[in-house]
Amino acid sequence: MERKRIFIWIILWTTALLITLAAIVYQNLTGPTHPARTRFRISDSQEYMLKLPRSHGGETDCPVELGIADSLVTGELYFRRYPTNEDWQMAVMTRKEGKLVASLPHQPPAGKLEYHLLLKRNGQVFRMPYGEQVIIRFRGDVPAGIIIPHASLMFVSMLLSNLTLLLALFNFKQYRAYTWITAVILFIGGLILGPLVQKYAFGQYWTGFPMGFDLTDNKTLIAFIFWLIALAGNMKRNRRYLTVLAAVVMLVIFSVPHSVRGSELDPSTGDIKTGVIMFNPSQRQ
């Protein structure tokens, strides 16, 4: 019997972990801060997959590095502040350790640039990405002592949420205890450390309701409210459906990519706006 219980818990934890990892991978691959991907095809036998940055933290310029070993290929990087109609600025890409390299100039937190590349080889000109601009957002440097605990606790809260979902679905009595644990971890990681990350990155502690429309802040708040409802509903009676609802809501909203509606610096006023749609699908060619 003891071995059977251990086996069941291993299955539950493994399933919860797989669900969590799948949600995180989906979120990262579809988010607006994930590098844009595009193909640079010289011929059927010579093709390069390029990654173009869409997020940069710290006080430095953002390097744009293209892993193109063909020394006949040269490049130019064109950029301007976003959203503006300013003239395009150009930086010539140089060769360094088998790569074409240039830099996008540092911007204030939440400042954005839009950019594209012109690659040339033997008189041929290739625009990367084709017909589109890449939008990159800059952010302040978040100390490791804050970002690591924040990211770790958010991962743990998602993992515990999915485990609690399985426990409630299959009527394990432990689901009530895990409802408490999940809510506490989410509160610490999302509503205490989350605002600290936001402050370092973009200069404001909270940009969700009622202060703004930042989607990352708002989805954390919504998830926590549903867990509070589950806690209250299960205080004296077993209401598994409330825990299931809270876990499903958390899984759905945390699968939505970070920064889809994020902070954006208005170049004309210097003010930071929230609730701005940042989603910019990965470019492919």
C-alpha positions as CSV (number, residue, x, y, z in Angstrom):
1,M,0.0,0.0,0.0
2,E,2.8,2.4,0.9
3,R,4.5,1.8,-2.5
4,K,1.2,2.4,-4.2
5,R,0.8,5.8,-2.5
6,I,4.4,6.8,-3.4
7,F,3.8,5.8,-7.0
8,I,0.6,7.8,-7.2
9,W,2.4,10.9,-5.8
10,I,5.2,10.5,-8.2
11,I,2.7,10.4,-11.1
12,L,0.9,13.5,-9.7
13,W,4.1,15.5,-9.3
14,T,5.4,14.4,-12.7
15,T,2.2,15.4,-14.4
16,A,2.0,18.7,-12.7
17,L,5.6,19.4,-13.7
18,L,5.0,18.5,-17.3
19,I,1.9,20.8,-17.5
20,T,4.0,23.6,-15.9
21,L,6.9,23.2,-18.3
22,A,4.6,23.1,-21.3
23,A,2.9,26.4,-20.2
24,I,6.3,28.1,-19.6
25,V,7.7,27.0,-23.0
26,Y,4.5,28.2,-24.8
27,Q,4.7,31.5,-22.9
28,N,8.3,32.1,-23.7
29,L,8.0,31.1,-27.4
30,T,5.0,33.4,-28.0
31,G,6.0,36.4,-25.9
32,P,7.0,39.8,-27.3
33,T,10.3,39.7,-25.5
34,H,11.4,36.4,-27.1
35,P,14.0,37.0,-29.9
36,A,12.5,37.3,-33.3
37,R,13.6,34.6,-35.7
38,T,14.2,35.1,-39.4
39,R,16.0,33.1,-42.1
40,F,18.8,34.6,-44.3
41,R,18.9,32.5,-47.4
42,I,21.8,33.1,-49.8
43,S,21.1,29.9,-51.8
44,D,19.5,26.5,-51.4
45,S,22.7,25.2,-49.8
46,Q,23.5,28.3,-47.8
47,E,21.0,29.5,-45.2
48,Y,21.3,31.1,-41.7
49,M,18.8,31.2,-38.9
50,L,19.0,34.6,-37.2
51,K,17.8,35.7,-33.8
52,L,17.0,39.4,-33.4
53,P,16.7,40.7,-29.8
54,R,13.4,42.3,-28.6
55,S,14.3,43.0,-25.0
56,H,17.4,44.3,-23.3
57,G,18.2,45.1,-19.7
58,G,20.8,47.2,-18.0
59,E,22.7,50.4,-18.8
60,T,24.5,49.2,-21.9
61,D,23.8,49.3,-25.6
62,C,22.1,46.2,-27.0
63,P,24.3,44.1,-29.2
64,V,22.9,42.7,-32.4
65,E,25.0,39.7,-33.5
66,L,24.4,37.7,-36.6
67,G,26.1,34.3,-36.9
68,I,27.0,34.6,-40.5
69,A,30.4,33.1,-41.3
70,D,30.4,34.1,-45.0
71,S,32.9,37.0,-45.1
72,L,31.3,38.3,-48.3
73,V,28.2,39.3,-46.4
74,T,28.1,42.8,-45.1
75,G,25.4,44.5,-43.1
76,E,23.8,47.7,-42.0
77,L,21.6,48.2,-39.0
78,Y,18.8,50.8,-39.3
79,F,16.9,52.0,-36.2
80,R,14.8,54.8,-34.7
81,R,12.8,55.4,-31.6
82,Y,9.4,53.8,-31.4
83,P,6.7,55.0,-31.8
84,T,7.9,58.0,-33.9
85,N,8.4,59.1,-37.5
86,E,12.0,60.1,-36.9
87,D,14.6,59.7,-39.6
88,W,16.3,56.3,-39.6
89,Q,19.8,56.1,-38.1
90,M,22.3,53.6,-39.5
91,A,25.1,51.7,-38.0
92,V,27.6,49.7,-40.1
93,M,28.0,46.1,-38.9
94,T,31.5,44.9,-38.4
95,R,33.0,41.4,-38.3
96,K,34.0,39.9,-35.0
97,E,34.8,36.3,-34.4
98,G,32.9,35.1,-37.4
99,K,29.9,37.2,-36.7
100,L,28.4,40.5,-38.0
101,V,28.0,42.8,-35.1
102,A,26.4,46.2,-34.4
103,S,24.7,47.8,-31.4
104,L,21.4,49.5,-30.7
105,P,21.8,52.6,-28.5
106,H,20.7,52.3,-24.9
107,Q,17.2,53.7,-24.1
108,P,15.6,54.7,-20.8
109,P,13.5,52.0,-19.0
110,A,10.4,51.2,-21.1
111,G,11.9,53.0,-24.1
112,K,11.6,51.2,-27.4
113,L,13.4,51.1,-30.8
114,E,12.2,49.7,-34.1
115,Y,14.9,48.3,-36.4
116,H,15.7,46.2,-39.4
117,L,18.8,45.1,-41.2
118,L,20.1,45.3,-44.8
119,L,22.5,42.5,-45.6
120,K,24.5,42.6,-48.8
121,R,26.4,40.0,-50.8
122,N,27.9,40.4,-54.3
123,G,25.5,43.3,-55.2
124,Q,22.4,41.5,-53.8
125,V,20.5,43.3,-51.0
126,F,18.5,41.3,-48.4
127,R,16.2,43.1,-45.9
128,M,15.8,41.3,-42.6
129,P,13.2,40.7,-41.5
130,Y,11.3,41.0,-44.8
131,G,8.7,43.8,-44.8
132,E,8.6,44.2,-41.0
133,Q,10.3,46.0,-38.2
134,V,11.6,44.4,-35.0
135,I,10.5,46.3,-31.9
136,I,12.8,46.1,-28.8
137,R,12.0,47.4,-25.3
138,F,14.7,48.4,-22.9
139,R,14.5,47.9,-19.1
140,G,16.5,48.7,-16.0
141,D,18.8,46.1,-14.5
142,V,17.0,44.0,-11.9
143,P,19.3,42.6,-9.1
144,A,19.7,38.9,-9.1
145,G,18.6,38.8,-5.4
146,I,15.2,39.9,-6.5
147,I,14.6,38.5,-10.0
148,I,15.8,35.0,-9.1
149,P,13.5,34.5,-6.1
150,H,10.7,36.1,-8.0
151,A,11.1,33.8,-11.0
152,S,11.6,30.8,-8.8
153,L,8.6,31.4,-6.6
154,M,6.4,32.0,-9.7
155,F,7.5,28.7,-11.1
156,V,6.8,27.0,-7.8
157,S,3.4,28.6,-7.6
158,M,2.5,27.4,-11.0
159,L,3.8,23.9,-10.2
160,L,1.8,23.8,-7.0
161,S,-1.3,25.1,-8.7
162,N,-1.2,22.3,-11.2
163,L,-0.6,19.8,-8.5
164,T,-3.5,21.2,-6.5
165,L,-5.7,21.0,-9.6
166,L,-4.9,17.3,-9.9
167,L,-5.5,16.7,-6.2
168,A,-8.9,18.4,-6.3
169,L,-9.9,16.7,-9.5
170,F,-9.2,13.2,-8.1
171,N,-10.6,14.2,-4.6
172,F,-7.4,13.9,-2.6
173,K,-8.0,15.4,0.8
174,Q,-4.6,17.2,0.7
175,Y,-5.9,19.6,-1.9
176,R,-7.1,22.0,0.8
177,A,-3.6,22.3,2.3
178,Y,-2.1,22.8,-1.1
179,T,-4.6,25.5,-1.8
180,W,-3.2,27.4,1.1
181,I,0.4,26.8,0.1
182,T,-0.2,27.8,-3.5
183,A,-1.9,31.1,-2.5
184,V,0.9,32.0,-0.1
185,I,3.7,31.3,-2.6
186,L,1.8,33.2,-5.3
187,F,1.4,36.2,-2.9
188,I,5.1,36.3,-2.1
189,G,6.4,35.8,-5.6
190,G,3.8,37.8,-7.5
191,L,2.5,40.5,-5.2
192,I,5.6,41.2,-3.1
193,L,8.6,40.4,-5.3
194,G,6.7,41.2,-8.5
195,P,6.3,44.9,-7.8
196,L,10.0,45.1,-6.8
197,V,11.0,43.6,-10.2
198,Q,8.7,46.1,-11.9
199,K,10.2,49.0,-10.0
200,Y,13.8,48.1,-11.0
201,A,12.9,47.4,-14.6
202,F,10.5,50.2,-15.4
203,G,10.5,52.6,-12.4
204,Q,7.0,51.8,-11.0
205,Y,6.0,49.3,-8.3
206,W,2.5,48.6,-9.7
207,T,1.0,49.3,-13.1
208,G,-2.0,47.0,-12.9
209,F,-5.5,47.8,-11.7
210,P,-6.4,50.4,-10.5
211,M,-3.2,52.3,-11.4
212,G,-2.9,51.0,-15.0
213,F,-3.6,48.2,-17.4
214,D,-0.3,46.3,-17.4
215,L,-1.3,42.7,-18.2
216,T,1.4,41.0,-16.2
217,D,0.4,42.8,-13.0
218,N,-3.3,42.3,-13.7
219,K,-3.1,38.6,-14.4
220,T,-1.2,38.1,-11.2
221,L,-3.9,40.0,-9.3
222,I,-6.7,38.0,-10.9
223,A,-5.0,34.7,-10.2
224,F,-4.5,35.6,-6.5
225,I,-8.2,36.8,-6.2
226,F,-9.4,33.4,-7.5
227,W,-7.1,31.6,-5.0
228,L,-8.5,33.8,-2.2
229,I,-12.0,32.7,-3.2
230,A,-10.9,29.1,-3.2
231,L,-9.4,29.5,0.3
232,A,-12.6,31.2,1.7
233,G,-14.9,28.6,0.0
234,N,-12.9,25.7,1.4
235,M,-12.5,27.1,4.9
236,K,-15.3,25.1,6.5
237,R,-16.6,22.9,3.7
238,N,-15.1,21.0,0.8
239,R,-15.7,23.0,-2.3
240,R,-13.3,21.3,-4.7
241,Y,-14.7,23.1,-7.7
242,L,-13.5,26.4,-6.4
243,T,-9.9,25.1,-6.2
244,V,-10.2,23.6,-9.7
245,L,-11.5,26.9,-11.0
246,A,-8.6,28.9,-9.4
247,A,-6.0,26.4,-10.8
248,V,-7.5,26.5,-14.3
249,V,-7.7,30.3,-14.3
250,M,-4.1,30.5,-13.2
251,L,-3.0,28.0,-15.9
252,V,-4.8,29.9,-18.6
253,I,-3.8,33.5,-17.7
254,F,-0.2,32.5,-16.9
255,S,0.1,30.9,-20.3
256,V,-0.5,34.4,-21.7
257,P,3.0,35.8,-22.5
258,H,4.6,38.4,-20.3
259,S,4.6,42.0,-21.5
260,V,1.8,41.6,-24.1
261,R,0.4,44.8,-22.5
262,G,3.5,46.3,-20.9
263,S,5.0,49.6,-20.1
264,E,6.1,51.9,-22.9
265,L,8.0,55.2,-22.8
266,D,6.4,58.0,-24.7
267,P,9.3,59.6,-26.6
268,S,7.5,62.9,-26.9
269,T,6.7,63.4,-23.2
270,G,9.0,61.1,-21.4
271,D,6.0,59.6,-19.6
272,I,5.6,55.8,-19.2
273,K,2.3,54.4,-20.4
274,T,0.9,51.1,-19.3
275,G,-1.5,48.7,-21.0
276,V,0.3,49.1,-24.3
277,I,0.0,46.2,-26.7
278,M,3.5,45.0,-27.2
279,F,2.8,41.7,-29.0
280,N,5.0,41.4,-32.1
281,P,5.0,37.9,-33.5
282,S,8.4,36.4,-34.3
283,Q,9.4,37.2,-37.8
284,R,10.0,34.2,-40.1
285,Q,11.2,34.1,-43.6
